[in-house]
């Protein structure tokens, strides 16, 4: 048994990867699944899709590696965070579709919390904001709106979990109802300072605390998969939310290091060490990882739409066939046009946190076409990242350290997007030699726990850059373009 199976359950697809004893990914299997949009601003997943794609990709990845489950030392899991599920404690049958992290249906309730001043207490305990993004208000919505749900939950008949908890419950045939500190920290129900579920917040939301899973370190015994699922019983030893797993995979173990992952959304985490830093710029204080009972904290900025803006070009407008097309199109865009896309399709995340605003396009001319839209889409991600880093620099300035940025995720492979990112933040951007950082983080947690992989220091020493992008834009142009972006955001927020 010298291999690790990593499950990477994402927002638009599920992937499974097999890693060898040297932490190299040797096979990958991936399957997309349907997105459901019942109303404007609502986003759901069918839980059956989450489970079936997980099983299918795991079996495929193991088979493609010419292995069997007996060759797998352990399983590591990483997952889309905040996505909320409730299921029957006996049968495992979900009572509703999963409500996805992007979903904004609880915006009115969050406004009520803010108006009542409850958001101050919530932020103090959880490090988060009273925003629809997080799981707690989604869970409250399910209990409020589904017949007999709260009564059943109070009787212990229903369980709550984020995707990780649901998958582990299914893999273990209901033997384990667990999560890890990083996923718990994204629910709006977990006191990150005490390391425990907050009874105060559960009472405020009228959520029976017995619904919630047991919280472990990121490397722990999360249960054992039932033999019928993969062909043998395999221990589940690693777990972290996707952005925290990427932080681990990028070896951002020292305070001041930042990783920025570009998937459907964009998420930047700044390691602040054992000290939780309260943001004055509407960033989140969260847990980067927890090992041996010690939480390591982070400041996080979340962009709701990053890669999703490229998907919009493909699926919504039909102006590209493949995400890779944007690089060539953007390079051929008219340099005299300045089209700006503010991709607030489901509101704007940090540092604005406005759930009601919607996307907008500025600077259109008669000659604006696919090339200009492609460039504006890619650049919107760079501009939003700068917004986050400006806020992080302000919150982190007391340290006297300038953050180091490491990027990963699908869009990090786009040279045009990464060069513009370097230009707009006026700092080097390191792209790792291994882009599978999220899955690698989950794999390392499981492998390290199993004794197959090295300890943290040796693992970090093996990190290597594929390319470093250096800024080559003049300060005048950089300033002018960012000012236009800020004006566009201001106009979008005012509508």
C-alpha positions as CSV (number, residue, x, y, z in Angstrom):
1,X,0.0,0.0,0.0
2,X,2.0,2.9,-1.3
3,X,-0.6,5.2,-2.9
4,X,-3.0,7.8,-1.7
5,X,-6.4,8.5,-3.2
6,X,-7.4,12.1,-3.2
7,X,-11.0,13.2,-3.7
8,X,-11.5,16.7,-4.9
9,X,-15.2,17.5,-4.9
10,X,-15.7,20.9,-6.6
11,X,-18.4,23.2,-7.6
12,X,-18.8,22.1,-11.2
13,X,-17.1,18.7,-11.2
14,X,-15.7,15.9,-9.1
15,X,-12.2,14.7,-9.5
16,X,-10.3,11.8,-8.0
17,X,-6.5,11.5,-8.2
18,X,-4.1,8.7,-7.3
19,X,-0.8,9.9,-5.8
20,X,2.3,7.7,-5.6
21,X,4.7,7.4,-2.7
22,X,6.6,10.5,-3.9
23,X,3.4,12.7,-3.9
24,X,3.1,12.7,-7.7
25,X,-0.3,12.5,-9.2
26,X,-0.2,9.5,-11.6
27,X,-3.9,9.3,-12.6
28,X,-6.8,11.7,-12.7
29,X,-10.5,11.1,-13.3
30,X,-13.0,13.9,-13.6
31,X,-16.7,14.2,-14.2
32,X,-18.9,17.4,-14.4
33,X,-22.4,17.5,-13.1
34,X,-25.4,19.7,-13.6
35,X,-25.9,23.0,-11.9
36,X,-29.5,23.9,-10.8
37,X,-30.8,27.5,-10.7
38,X,-34.3,27.4,-9.3
39,X,-34.5,31.2,-9.1
40,X,-32.3,34.2,-9.7
41,X,-29.5,34.1,-7.2
42,X,-30.3,30.5,-6.1
43,X,-27.8,27.7,-6.9
44,X,-28.3,24.0,-6.0
45,X,-26.7,20.6,-6.6
46,X,-28.4,17.3,-6.6
47,X,-26.7,15.3,-3.7
48,X,-27.0,12.2,-5.8
49,X,-24.7,13.8,-8.4
50,X,-22.1,14.6,-5.7
51,X,-22.1,11.0,-4.5
52,X,-22.3,9.2,-7.9
53,X,-19.5,11.3,-9.4
54,X,-17.3,10.7,-6.4
55,X,-17.7,6.9,-6.6
56,X,-17.3,6.9,-10.4
57,X,-14.1,9.0,-10.5
58,X,-12.5,7.1,-7.5
59,X,-13.1,3.8,-9.2
60,X,-11.8,5.1,-12.5
61,X,-8.7,6.7,-11.1
62,X,-7.7,3.6,-9.2
63,X,-8.3,1.4,-12.3
64,X,-6.4,3.8,-14.6
65,X,-3.4,3.4,-12.3
66,X,-3.6,-0.3,-12.7
67,X,-4.2,-0.6,-9.0
68,X,-6.9,-2.0,-6.7
69,X,-8.2,-0.5,-3.5
70,X,-5.9,-2.9,-1.6
71,X,-3.0,-0.7,-3.0
72,X,-4.4,2.5,-1.5
73,X,-2.9,3.4,1.9
74,X,-5.5,6.1,2.7
75,X,-8.0,8.6,1.3
76,X,-7.7,12.4,1.5
77,X,-10.7,14.6,0.8
78,X,-11.0,18.2,-0.2
79,X,-14.3,19.8,-1.0
80,X,-16.2,22.9,-2.1
81,X,-16.9,24.7,1.2
82,X,-20.1,26.2,2.6
83,X,-22.4,24.1,0.4
84,X,-25.1,22.8,2.7
85,X,-26.8,19.4,3.0
86,X,-29.3,17.9,5.4
87,X,-30.0,14.2,5.3
88,X,-31.9,11.5,7.1
89,X,-29.8,10.1,10.0
90,X,-30.8,6.5,9.2
91,X,-31.2,6.3,5.5
92,X,-28.8,9.0,4.3
93,X,-31.5,10.3,2.0
94,X,-31.1,14.1,1.6
95,X,-34.3,16.1,2.3
96,X,-33.5,18.8,-0.3
97,X,-30.9,19.6,-2.9
98,X,-27.6,20.9,-1.6
99,X,-27.6,24.7,-1.4
100,X,-24.4,25.8,-3.0
101,X,-22.0,28.4,-1.5
102,X,-22.8,30.8,-4.3
103,X,-26.5,30.8,-3.4
104,X,-27.9,34.2,-2.1
105,X,-31.4,33.2,-1.0
106,X,-30.7,34.2,2.7
107,X,-29.7,37.7,1.9
108,X,-32.8,39.2,3.6
109,X,-32.2,37.2,6.8
110,X,-28.6,38.3,6.8
111,X,-29.7,41.9,6.5
112,X,-32.0,41.3,9.5
113,X,-29.0,40.0,11.5
114,X,-27.0,43.1,10.7
115,X,-29.9,45.4,11.5
116,X,-30.3,43.8,14.9
117,X,-26.6,44.1,15.6
118,X,-26.1,40.3,15.9
119,X,-23.5,40.3,13.2
120,X,-21.0,41.8,15.7
121,X,-21.3,38.8,17.9
122,X,-21.2,36.4,15.0
123,X,-18.0,37.9,13.6
124,X,-16.3,38.0,17.0
125,X,-16.9,34.2,17.4
126,X,-16.5,32.9,13.9
127,X,-14.3,35.4,12.1
128,X,-17.0,35.5,9.3
129,X,-19.6,38.0,8.2
130,X,-23.3,37.7,8.4
131,X,-23.6,36.8,4.7
132,X,-25.5,34.2,2.6
133,X,-22.2,32.7,1.5
134,X,-21.8,30.7,4.7
135,X,-23.6,27.5,5.7
136,X,-25.4,28.5,8.8
137,X,-28.1,30.7,7.3
138,X,-28.6,28.1,4.5
139,X,-29.2,25.5,7.1
140,X,-31.7,27.7,8.9
141,X,-33.5,28.2,5.6
142,X,-33.9,24.5,5.1
143,X,-35.2,24.0,8.6
144,X,-37.6,27.0,8.2
145,X,-39.0,26.0,4.8
146,X,-39.2,22.2,4.6
147,X,-42.1,20.5,6.3
148,X,-41.3,19.1,9.7
149,X,-37.6,19.6,9.2
150,X,-37.0,21.4,12.5
151,X,-39.1,19.0,14.4
152,X,-37.3,16.0,12.9
153,X,-33.9,17.7,13.5
154,X,-34.7,18.3,17.2
155,X,-35.5,14.6,17.5
156,X,-32.1,13.6,16.1
157,X,-33.6,12.3,12.8
158,X,-31.7,14.8,10.6
159,X,-28.0,15.5,10.1
160,X,-26.3,18.6,8.7
161,X,-23.0,18.7,6.9
162,X,-21.0,20.3,4.3
163,X,-20.0,18.2,1.3
164,X,-17.1,16.5,3.1
165,X,-19.4,15.3,5.9
166,X,-21.9,14.0,3.4
167,X,-19.3,12.1,1.4
168,X,-17.7,10.6,4.5
169,X,-21.2,9.6,5.8
170,X,-21.9,7.8,2.5
171,X,-18.4,6.2,2.2
172,X,-18.6,4.8,5.7
173,X,-22.3,3.8,5.3
174,X,-23.3,6.1,8.1
175,X,-20.6,5.1,10.6
176,X,-19.0,8.5,10.8
177,X,-20.6,12.0,11.0
178,X,-17.5,14.1,11.1
179,X,-15.8,17.2,9.6
180,X,-12.5,19.0,10.1
181,X,-11.7,22.4,11.6
182,X,-11.3,24.2,8.3
183,X,-14.8,23.2,7.1
184,X,-16.4,23.8,10.4
185,X,-14.9,27.3,10.4
186,X,-16.9,28.1,7.3
187,X,-20.3,27.3,8.7
188,X,-21.0,30.5,10.6
189,X,-21.7,28.2,13.6
190,X,-18.2,27.4,14.8
191,X,-16.2,29.4,17.4
192,X,-12.7,29.5,15.9
193,X,-11.2,30.7,19.2
194,X,-12.7,28.0,21.4
195,X,-12.6,25.3,18.8
196,X,-16.2,24.3,19.3
197,X,-19.7,24.7,17.9
198,X,-21.3,27.9,19.3
199,X,-24.4,27.2,21.3
200,X,-25.2,30.9,21.2
201,X,-25.3,31.1,17.4
202,X,-27.1,27.8,17.1
203,X,-29.8,29.2,19.5
204,X,-30.0,32.4,17.5
205,X,-30.6,30.5,14.3
206,X,-32.8,27.9,16.0
207,X,-30.5,25.1,14.9
208,X,-30.4,21.9,17.1
209,X,-26.7,21.5,17.8
210,X,-27.0,17.7,17.7
211,X,-27.3,18.0,13.9
212,X,-23.7,19.1,13.6
213,X,-20.8,16.7,12.9
214,X,-17.9,16.0,15.3
215,X,-14.9,18.2,14.5
216,X,-11.4,16.8,14.0
217,X,-7.9,18.0,13.0
218,X,-7.2,18.1,9.3
219,X,-5.1,14.9,9.6
220,X,-7.2,12.4,11.7
221,X,-9.1,9.2,11.7
222,X,-12.3,10.2,9.8
223,X,-13.6,6.6,9.4
224,X,-13.1,3.8,6.9
225,X,-14.8,3.4,3.6
226,X,-17.1,0.4,3.3
227,X,-15.5,-2.3,1.2
228,X,-18.3,-2.4,-1.4
229,X,-17.7,1.2,-2.5
230,X,-14.1,0.9,-3.7
231,X,-13.4,-2.8,-3.5
232,X,-11.7,-2.8,0.0
233,X,-11.9,-0.9,3.2
234,X,-9.7,2.2,3.1
235,X,-9.1,4.6,6.0
236,X,-10.0,8.3,5.5
237,X,-7.1,10.2,7.1
238,X,-7.0,13.7,5.6
239,X,-9.6,16.4,5.1
240,X,-9.6,20.1,4.4
241,X,-11.8,22.6,2.6
242,X,-10.6,23.2,-0.9
243,X,-9.0,26.6,-0.3
244,X,-7.2,25.4,2.9
245,X,-6.1,22.3,1.1
246,X,-4.6,24.5,-1.6
247,X,-2.8,26.5,1.1
248,X,-1.3,23.3,2.4
249,X,-0.5,22.1,-1.2
250,X,1.3,25.4,-1.8
251,X,3.3,24.9,1.3
252,X,2.2,28.2,2.7
253,X,3.2,27.3,6.2
254,X,4.9,30.5,7.2
255,X,3.1,33.6,8.4
256,X,2.9,36.2,5.5
257,X,2.6,33.6,2.7
258,X,-0.5,33.9,0.5
259,X,-2.0,31.4,-1.9
260,X,-4.6,32.5,-4.4
261,X,-6.7,29.8,-6.1
262,X,-8.5,30.5,-9.4
263,X,-11.4,28.1,-9.9
264,X,-15.0,28.9,-10.2
265,X,-14.3,31.7,-7.7
266,X,-11.0,33.0,-6.5
267,X,-9.9,32.6,-2.9
268,X,-6.8,34.2,-1.4
269,X,-5.6,33.1,2.1
270,X,-2.8,34.9,4.0
271,X,-1.2,32.7,6.8
272,X,-1.2,34.7,10.0
273,X,0.2,31.9,12.2
274,X,-1.2,31.0,15.6
275,X,-2.7,34.5,16.0
276,X,-6.2,35.3,14.5
277,X,-6.1,38.7,12.9
278,X,-9.3,40.7,13.0
279,X,-9.8,42.5,9.7
280,X,-10.7,46.1,9.4
281,X,-11.3,45.7,5.6
282,X,-14.1,43.1,5.7
283,X,-11.8,40.2,5.1
284,X,-12.5,36.9,6.9
285,X,-10.6,35.5,9.8
286,X,-10.5,31.7,9.4
287,X,-8.6,28.6,10.1
288,X,-5.9,27.7,7.5
289,X,-5.3,24.3,8.9
290,X,-5.2,22.5,12.2
291,X,-2.7,19.8,13.1
292,X,-2.1,18.2,16.5
293,X,-4.8,20.3,18.0
294,X,-3.2,23.6,17.1
295,X,-5.1,25.9,14.7
296,X,-3.2,28.0,12.3
297,X,-5.2,31.1,11.3
298,X,-5.6,33.0,8.0
299,X,-7.1,36.1,6.6
300,X,-9.2,35.2,3.6
301,X,-10.6,37.2,0.7
302,X,-13.3,35.5,-1.4
303,X,-14.1,36.4,-5.0
304,X,-17.4,34.8,-6.1
305,X,-16.7,34.8,-9.8
306,X,-13.3,34.1,-11.3
307,X,-13.2,31.1,-13.7
308,X,-17.0,31.4,-13.8
309,X,-16.7,34.5,-15.9
310,X,-14.9,32.5,-18.6
311,X,-17.7,29.9,-18.4
312,X,-20.1,32.7,-19.0
313,X,-18.3,33.7,-22.2
314,X,-18.5,30.0,-23.3
315,X,-22.0,29.0,-22.1
316,X,-23.8,32.3,-21.8
317,X,-22.5,34.3,-24.7
318,X,-21.2,31.5,-26.9
319,X,-18.2,33.5,-28.0
320,X,-15.6,30.9,-27.1
321,X,-15.6,27.1,-27.4
322,X,-12.9,26.4,-24.8
323,X,-11.5,28.3,-21.8
324,X,-8.1,28.2,-23.5
325,X,-9.4,30.3,-26.3
326,X,-9.4,33.4,-24.0
327,X,-5.6,33.6,-24.0
328,X,-5.3,34.1,-27.8
329,X,-8.4,36.3,-28.0
330,X,-7.2,38.6,-25.2
331,X,-3.8,38.9,-26.8
332,X,-5.5,40.2,-30.0
333,X,-7.8,42.6,-28.3
334,X,-7.8,46.3,-29.4
335,X,-5.4,48.1,-27.1
336,X,-7.3,51.3,-27.6
337,X,-10.5,49.9,-26.0
338,X,-11.0,49.6,-22.3
339,X,-13.9,47.3,-21.8
340,X,-14.4,46.4,-18.1
341,X,-16.5,43.5,-16.8
342,X,-17.6,43.6,-13.2
343,X,-18.7,39.9,-12.9
344,X,-21.1,40.3,-9.9
345,X,-23.4,37.6,-11.2
346,X,-24.2,36.5,-7.6
347,X,-23.1,39.8,-5.9
348,X,-19.6,40.9,-4.9
349,X,-17.5,39.2,-2.3
350,X,-14.5,40.7,-0.3
351,X,-13.9,43.4,0.4
352,X,-17.3,44.7,-0.7
353,X,-19.7,41.9,0.5
354,X,-22.7,43.1,-1.4
355,X,-25.2,40.3,-2.1
356,X,-27.7,42.4,-4.1
357,X,-25.6,44.0,-6.9
358,X,-25.3,42.2,-10.2
359,X,-22.8,42.1,-13.1
360,X,-22.2,45.0,-15.5
361,X,-20.1,45.8,-18.5
362,X,-18.6,49.2,-19.1
363,X,-16.7,50.9,-21.9
364,X,-18.4,49.3,-24.9
365,X,-17.9,50.7,-28.3
366,X,-19.3,49.7,-31.7
367,X,-16.1,47.8,-32.3
368,X,-16.2,45.8,-29.0
369,X,-16.2,42.1,-29.8
370,X,-15.1,38.7,-28.5
371,X,-11.5,39.6,-28.1
372,X,-12.3,42.6,-25.9
373,X,-14.7,40.6,-23.8
374,X,-12.1,37.9,-23.3
375,X,-9.5,40.3,-22.2
376,X,-12.0,42.1,-19.9
377,X,-13.0,38.8,-18.4
378,X,-9.5,37.7,-17.6
379,X,-8.5,41.2,-16.3
380,X,-11.6,41.3,-14.0
381,X,-10.0,38.5,-12.0
382,X,-6.7,40.4,-11.7
383,X,-8.5,43.6,-10.5
384,X,-10.5,41.7,-8.0
385,X,-7.4,40.0,-6.7
386,X,-5.8,43.4,-6.2
387,X,-8.8,44.5,-4.2
388,X,-8.1,41.6,-1.9
389,X,-4.4,42.1,-1.6
390,X,-4.8,45.8,-0.9
391,X,-7.1,44.9,2.0
392,X,-4.7,42.2,3.2
393,X,-1.7,44.5,3.1
394,X,-3.6,47.0,5.2
395,X,-4.6,44.3,7.8
396,X,-1.2,42.7,7.8
397,X,0.9,45.9,7.8
398,X,1.7,45.6,11.6
399,X,3.9,42.6,10.8
400,X,6.2,44.6,8.6
401,X,6.3,41.8,6.1
402,X,5.3,42.0,2.4
403,X,3.2,39.0,1.5
404,X,4.4,36.4,-1.0
405,X,1.8,35.3,-3.6
406,X,1.6,31.8,-5.0
407,X,-1.2,31.0,-7.4
408,X,-2.9,27.8,-8.5
409,X,-6.2,26.5,-10.0
410,X,-7.3,26.3,-13.6
411,X,-7.0,29.9,-14.6
412,X,-3.4,30.1,-13.2
413,X,-2.4,28.2,-16.3
414,X,-3.5,31.2,-18.5
415,X,-0.3,33.2,-19.1
416,X,-2.2,36.3,-20.1
417,X,-4.2,36.3,-16.9
418,X,-1.2,35.7,-14.7
419,X,0.9,38.4,-16.4
420,X,-1.9,40.9,-15.9
421,X,-2.2,39.9,-12.3
422,X,1.5,40.6,-11.7
423,X,1.1,43.9,-13.5
424,X,-1.9,45.1,-11.6
425,X,-0.6,44.1,-8.1
426,X,2.9,45.2,-9.1
427,X,4.5,42.2,-7.5
428,X,5.9,38.8,-8.6
429,X,3.4,35.9,-9.0
430,X,4.7,32.4,-8.5
431,X,3.0,29.6,-10.3
432,X,4.0,26.1,-9.0
433,X,5.4,23.3,-11.1
434,X,2.6,21.2,-9.8
435,X,-0.8,22.8,-10.3
436,X,-2.8,20.1,-8.5
437,X,-2.2,21.9,-5.2
438,X,-5.7,21.4,-3.8
439,X,-5.7,17.6,-4.3
440,X,-2.0,17.5,-3.2
441,X,-2.9,19.2,0.0
442,X,-5.5,16.6,0.8
443,X,-3.2,13.8,-0.3
444,X,-0.3,15.0,1.9
445,X,-2.6,15.2,5.0
446,X,-3.7,11.6,4.5
447,X,-0.2,10.4,3.6
448,X,1.5,12.2,6.4
449,X,-1.0,10.8,8.9
450,X,-0.5,7.3,7.4
451,X,3.3,7.6,7.7
452,X,3.8,7.5,4.0
453,X,4.7,11.1,3.3
454,X,7.3,13.4,5.0
455,X,6.6,15.9,7.7
456,X,5.8,19.5,7.0
457,X,9.3,21.0,6.7
458,X,10.5,18.4,4.2
459,X,7.3,18.6,2.2
460,X,7.7,22.4,2.0
461,X,11.3,22.1,0.8
462,X,10.0,20.2,-2.2
463,X,7.9,23.1,-3.5
464,X,9.1,24.4,-6.8
465,X,7.9,27.2,-9.2
466,X,7.1,26.5,-12.8
467,X,7.3,30.2,-13.7
468,X,7.4,33.5,-11.9
469,X,5.6,36.4,-13.6
470,X,7.2,39.8,-13.1
471,X,5.4,43.1,-13.5
472,X,6.2,44.9,-16.8
473,X,3.5,47.7,-16.8
474,X,4.3,51.3,-16.1
475,X,3.0,52.8,-12.8
476,X,1.0,55.4,-14.7
477,X,-0.9,52.8,-16.8
478,X,-1.4,50.6,-13.7
479,X,-2.8,53.4,-11.7
480,X,-5.1,54.6,-14.5
481,X,-6.5,51.2,-15.2
482,X,-7.1,50.4,-11.5
483,X,-8.9,53.7,-11.0
484,X,-11.2,52.8,-13.9
485,X,-11.9,49.5,-12.3
486,X,-12.8,51.1,-9.0
487,X,-15.1,53.5,-10.7
488,X,-16.8,50.6,-12.5
489,X,-17.3,48.8,-9.1
490,X,-18.7,51.9,-7.5
491,X,-21.2,52.3,-10.3
492,X,-22.2,48.7,-10.1
493,X,-22.7,48.9,-6.3
494,X,-24.9,52.0,-6.7
495,X,-27.4,50.4,-9.0
